Amino acid sequence: MNIQEDVSLKPFNTFGIEVSAKFFIEVKTENELIELCKSNFLSGKQHLVLGSGSNILFTKNFDGVVIKNSIEGIQFKKSGKLIRVIAGGGTNWHNLVIKSLENGANGLENLSLIPGTVGAAPVQNIGAYGLELKNVFEQLRAVDIATGKVKQFTKAQCSFKYRSSVFKEELKGKYVITEVTLDLHNTAEVNTNYAPIRIALEKKGIEKPTSKDVADVVMEIRNSKLPDPTKIGNAGSFFKNPLIPKVDYKELQFKFNGMPAFPQAAHNKVKIPAAWLIEHAGWKGKRIENIGVSETQALVLVNYGKGTGRDLKDLSKEIQASVFKKYKIKLEVEVNIL
């Protein structure tokens, strides 16, 4: 067990914020993690589990133990049309999507190019372009940090919700996800419910798209809208799309002609694109010294190189206040702020 002290976390967060961890431990196997949790080293110390750091904003140094989850590996188990995929929690998510397609396992293509690791995916029930992780999820393995014991979680036990799960709520910070099992299939039952995907396929003249066709289009859409974190610091979508009652939307629609909404059958609510709210509140492309809002996607806050986490946190609060003042809609932060 290699324990490092006073380690810079700048390479381990996609915002590129310069902060440090008092202690830093990288685990590459489940057994290494179990050994760490059963030792007394974590006792009395705050801890943070880190994957790729693509959904986190550091506002200060971390005075505790950062556990870097580097447990990798991908397995494919085929049974008829079903292809069960088992991946280590530290595996790069997009690599999993690509490897799955290469092995004839379809179903993840709409989630192409989402930054982060496999272990982080269930925590916030990642989703994009008409698909959520829960749609393909089977089970996961996780280690209880307090005891070092391994536990299996079913889909029901994960309590998946919109951009959330039990690991983001009552079990936050209590487990490290070491392995995730997904149920995919060998038939190309593509999901093209998201309008921009259909439009992009039509432009390419593709009438019967394959899973790879959908993946390619999704990557093109994401690349056109979202800044590359290797070139400009960001954590993707900073805010969740708010859900509001239908009756409230009707009033807003009357006042703000053209406000888009997507019905949510299960809640008698509608989902309002947070990007639309932020853009029409005047924030898209706005820069304040070393930080700002992306010019191509209003949901994305960016660090131009020397911004601090506190600056970005303050900016997010200004945006929230501005949107609420204009629309009386509360924006929830999707990024984990520390």
C-alpha positions in Angstrom: 0.0 0.0 0.0 1.8 3.1 -1.3 0.7 6.1 0.8 1.8 9.5 -0.7 1.7 12.8 1.1 0.9 16.4 0.0 0.0 15.3 -3.6 -1.2 17.8 -6.2 -4.7 17.0 -7.4 -4.4 19.2 -10.5 -3.8 16.2 -12.8 -6.8 14.4 -11.1 -9.6 16.9 -11.8 -10.8 18.0 -15.2 -11.3 21.6 -14.0 -7.5 21.7 -13.6 -7.8 23.3 -10.1 -4.5 23.5 -8.3 -5.2 21.9 -4.8 -3.5 19.2 -2.9 -4.4 16.1 -0.9 -2.8 15.5 2.5 -2.7 11.8 1.7 -3.1 10.0 -1.6 -3.5 6.3 -2.2 -4.0 4.6 -5.6 -5.7 1.1 -5.5 -5.5 -1.1 -8.5 -7.2 -4.2 -7.2 -10.2 -4.9 -5.0 -7.9 -6.8 -2.6 -5.7 -3.7 -2.2 -8.8 -1.7 -1.4 -10.1 -4.2 1.1 -6.6 -4.2 2.8 -6.7 -0.4 3.0 -10.2 -0.3 4.5 -9.4 -3.0 7.1 -6.3 -1.2 8.2 -6.4 1.6 10.8 -5.0 4.2 8.4 -8.4 5.7 7.4 -9.6 5.8 11.0 -10.4 9.4 12.1 -9.5 10.8 8.7 -11.9 12.2 6.1 -11.7 10.4 2.8 -12.6 11.0 -0.9 -13.0 8.4 -3.6 -11.7 9.7 -6.9 -12.2 8.3 -10.4 -11.2 10.6 -13.2 -12.2 13.7 -11.4 -14.6 14.7 -14.1 -17.5 15.6 -11.9 -15.8 17.4 -9.0 -14.9 21.0 -8.2 -12.3 21.5 -5.5 -12.5 24.8 -3.7 -9.7 24.1 -1.2 -7.0 21.6 -0.3 -8.3 18.2 0.8 -7.2 17.6 4.4 -7.7 13.9 4.3 -7.2 10.7 2.2 -7.9 10.6 -1.5 -8.5 7.1 -2.6 -7.8 6.9 -6.4 -9.9 4.0 -7.9 -7.7 2.5 -10.6 -9.4 -1.0 -10.7 -9.6 -1.7 -14.4 -10.6 -4.6 -16.7 -13.5 -5.5 -19.0 -15.1 -9.0 -19.4 -17.8 -10.1 -21.9 -20.1 -13.1 -21.2 -22.4 -14.0 -24.1 -25.6 -16.0 -23.7 -27.9 -16.0 -26.7 -28.8 -12.4 -27.5 -27.7 -11.2 -24.1 -24.1 -10.0 -23.6 -23.2 -9.4 -20.0 -20.4 -6.9 -19.5 -18.4 -6.7 -16.3 -16.1 -3.8 -15.9 -13.7 -2.6 -13.1 -14.7 0.6 -11.3 -11.6 2.4 -12.5 -12.2 1.7 -16.1 -12.6 4.7 -18.4 -16.3 4.9 -19.3 -15.8 5.8 -23.0 -13.3 3.0 -23.4 -16.0 0.6 -22.1 -18.5 1.9 -24.7 -16.0 1.5 -27.6 -14.8 -2.0 -26.4 -18.4 -3.1 -26.1 -19.2 -2.0 -29.6 -16.1 -3.8 -30.9 -17.3 -7.0 -29.2 -20.8 -6.8 -30.7 -22.4 -5.6 -27.4 -25.0 -2.9 -28.2 -26.8 -0.6 -25.9 -24.3 1.9 -24.6 -23.9 3.9 -27.8 -26.0 6.9 -26.7 -23.6 7.3 -23.7 -20.6 7.7 -25.9 -17.9 10.2 -24.8 -19.3 10.8 -21.4 -16.2 11.6 -19.2 -15.5 9.6 -16.1 -15.0 6.1 -14.9 -17.3 3.0 -14.7 -17.4 3.3 -10.9 -18.7 6.8 -11.0 -21.5 6.0 -13.6 -24.0 4.4 -11.1 -23.4 7.1 -8.5 -25.1 9.7 -10.5 -27.0 7.4 -12.9 -25.3 9.0 -15.9 -27.5 9.7 -18.9 -27.6 11.4 -22.3 -29.5 11.4 -25.6 -32.5 9.4 -24.4 -30.7 6.8 -22.3 -29.7 6.4 -18.6 -27.4 3.9 -17.0 -30.3 2.3 -15.1 -31.7 1.1 -18.5 -28.8 -1.3 -18.9 -27.7 -1.9 -15.3 -27.7 -5.3 -13.7 -25.7 -5.1 -10.5 -22.4 -3.9 -8.9 -19.9 -4.8 -6.3 -18.7 -2.3 -3.7 -16.4 -2.3 -0.7 -17.7 -0.8 2.6 -15.0 1.7 3.6 -15.7 1.3 7.3 -15.4 -2.5 7.4 -13.7 -3.6 4.2 -16.6 -6.0 3.4 -17.7 -6.5 -0.1 -21.4 -6.1 -0.9 -23.5 -6.7 -4.1 -26.1 -4.1 -5.0 -29.0 -4.9 -7.3 -30.7 -2.2 -9.5 -33.4 -1.9 -6.8 -30.9 -1.4 -4.0 -29.2 1.4 -6.0 -32.4 3.5 -5.9 -31.6 5.2 -9.3 -33.2 8.6 -9.9 -32.5 11.4 -12.3 -28.8 12.0 -12.0 -28.7 10.3 -8.6 -28.6 7.1 -6.7 -28.3 5.7 -3.2 -24.5 6.4 -3.5 -25.1 10.1 -4.0 -27.6 10.3 -1.1 -27.8 8.1 2.1 -24.7 6.0 1.2 -22.6 8.9 0.0 -18.9 8.4 0.8 -19.5 5.0 2.4 -18.6 2.7 -0.5 -16.1 2.3 -3.3 -17.6 0.7 -6.4 -15.1 -1.9 -7.7 -17.1 -3.6 -10.4 -20.2 -2.9 -12.5 -22.3 -5.4 -14.5 -24.4 -4.3 -17.5 -26.7 -6.3 -19.6 -26.3 -5.5 -23.3 -27.4 -7.3 -26.5 -26.1 -8.5 -29.8 -28.9 -7.0 -31.9 -28.7 -3.4 -33.0 -31.9 -2.1 -31.4 -30.8 1.5 -31.6 -32.4 4.4 -29.6 -32.9 7.4 -31.9 -35.6 9.1 -29.8 -33.4 12.1 -29.3 -34.2 14.5 -32.2 -30.7 15.8 -32.9 -29.6 12.1 -33.4 -32.3 11.5 -36.0 -31.5 14.8 -37.7 -27.8 14.0 -37.9 -28.5 10.5 -39.3 -30.8 11.9 -41.9 -28.2 14.4 -43.0 -25.8 11.5 -43.5 -28.4 9.6 -45.5 -28.5 6.7 -43.0 -31.9 5.2 -42.9 -31.1 2.0 -41.0 -28.5 3.1 -38.4 -26.2 0.6 -36.6 -25.1 1.1 -33.0 -21.8 2.4 -34.3 -23.6 4.9 -36.5 -25.5 6.2 -33.4 -22.2 6.3 -31.4 -20.5 8.3 -34.1 -23.3 10.8 -34.3 -23.4 11.2 -30.5 -19.7 11.8 -30.4 -20.0 14.4 -33.2 -22.8 16.2 -31.3 -20.9 16.2 -28.0 -17.7 17.4 -29.7 -19.5 20.2 -31.3 -21.1 21.4 -28.0 -18.8 20.5 -25.2 -15.2 21.8 -24.7 -12.4 19.3 -24.5 -11.3 19.2 -20.8 -7.7 18.5 -22.0 -7.7 21.9 -23.7 -9.9 23.9 -21.4 -10.8 23.0 -17.8 -14.4 21.9 -17.3 -16.5 19.1 -15.7 -19.2 18.9 -18.4 -22.7 19.8 -17.4 -22.5 21.8 -14.2 -26.3 21.9 -13.5 -29.2 19.4 -13.7 -32.1 20.0 -16.0 -34.9 21.1 -13.6 -38.2 19.3 -13.3 -41.2 21.5 -12.7 -45.0 20.9 -12.4 -46.9 21.1 -15.8 -49.1 23.9 -14.4 -46.1 26.0 -13.6 -44.7 25.5 -17.1 -47.9 26.6 -18.7 -47.6 30.0 -16.9 -44.0 30.3 -17.9 -44.7 29.4 -21.5 -47.2 32.2 -21.7 -44.7 34.6 -20.3 -41.6 33.3 -22.1 -42.7 32.2 -25.6 -40.5 29.5 -26.9 -39.4 28.0 -23.6 -38.8 24.3 -24.4 -39.9 21.4 -22.2 -40.0 17.6 -22.2 -42.9 15.8 -20.6 -42.1 13.4 -17.8 -45.0 10.9 -17.7 -44.2 9.4 -14.4 -44.2 12.7 -12.4 -46.8 14.9 -14.1 -43.9 17.3 -14.6 -41.9 18.6 -17.4 -38.1 18.9 -17.7 -36.8 22.3 -18.7 -33.3 22.4 -20.4 -31.1 24.2 -17.9 -28.9 25.3 -20.9 -31.9 27.3 -22.3 -32.6 29.0 -19.0 -28.9 30.0 -18.5 -28.5 31.2 -22.1 -31.6 33.3 -22.0 -30.6 34.7 -18.7 -27.6 36.1 -20.6 -24.8 33.9 -19.3 -23.7 31.8 -22.4 -20.2 32.7 -23.4 -19.7 35.2 -20.6 -16.1 35.4 -19.3 -15.0 36.8 -15.9 -11.2 37.0 -15.9 -10.0 33.4 -15.6 -13.4 31.6 -15.6 -16.6 31.7 -17.5 -19.5 30.0 -19.2 -18.8 28.0 -22.4 -19.4 29.7 -25.7 -20.9 26.5 -27.1 -22.8 25.0 -24.2 -24.4 27.2 -21.5 -24.5 24.2 -19.0 -20.7 24.1 -18.9 -18.6 26.3 -16.6 -15.0 26.6 -17.7 -11.6 27.4 -16.2 -9.4 29.2 -18.7 -6.2 28.2 -16.8 -5.8 30.1 -13.6 -9.2 30.1 -12.1 -9.9 28.8 -8.6 -12.6 26.5 -7.4 -14.0 29.3 -5.2 -14.3 31.6 -8.3 -16.3 28.9 -10.1 -18.5 28.2 -7.1 -19.3 31.9 -6.8 -20.1 32.0 -10.5 -22.4 29.1 -10.2 -24.3 30.8 -7.4 -24.6 34.0 -9.5 -26.1 31.9 -12.3 -28.5 30.2 -10.0 -29.7 33.5 -8.5 -30.1 35.0 -12.0 -32.2 32.1 -13.3 -34.4 32.1 -10.2 -34.9 35.8 -10.4 -36.1 35.6 -14.0 -37.9 32.3 -14.1 -38.5 31.4 -10.4 -36.8 28.0 -11.2 -34.1 26.6 -8.9 -31.1 25.1 -10.7 -29.5 22.2 -8.9 -25.8 21.7 -9.2 -24.8 18.3 -10.7 -21.0 18.6 -9.9 -19.7 17.6 -6.5 -18.3 20.7 -4.8 -15.7 20.3 -2.1 
